[in-house]
Amino acid sequence: MKYCYECGTLLKLRELDDEGLIPYCKSCEQYRFPIFSTAVSMIVENPTKDKILLIQQYGTGNNVLVAGYVNKGESAENAVIREVKEETGLTVQSMQFNRSEYFPKTNTLLLNFGCVVDNESLEGLNEKEVDKAQWFSYDEAAENIMPNSLAKRFLMNWLKNTF
């Protein structure tokens, strides 16, 4: 961040107690800590934990994980439950944190979770948000997820730590 998000003044690095050098706005007389969006992505498993749901969105044809932004005032865990329900119609039964990674393209911190849903039915799929959804075995999911993507890195980490 180069400019103050309140007034637009060029920020200068200034020492802040035990925090080190922090961007400071001379005009507002305030330190400006980084601002970024927060999102969740989910490795959605069926109830028997032998399949993973991958989706396609926005006409790309790429298989990715279910994901969405965390709303103001919402916990990451509640966002997982809400996003899975909104996009797939499925109900999360349990979840476990996998890992996080910053995605510079959208200035977003993504928090990835593995979650188990109540059934495999795709009848509740939100066709406004999801073009296609399909269940894959673990091996098939690893082969069919978008190559060189954050989704693939999350999935491969999950699979490495699950088995």
Buried (B, 14 or more C-beta within 10 A) or exposed (E): EEEBEEEEBEBEEEEEEEEEEBBBBEEBEBEBEEEEEBBBBBBBBBEEEEBBBBBBBEEEEBBBBBBBBBEEEBEBBEBBBBBBBBBBBBEBEEBEEBEBBEBEEEEBBBBBBBBBBEEEEBEEBEEEBBEEBBBBEBEBBBEBBBEEBBBBBBBEBBBEEEE
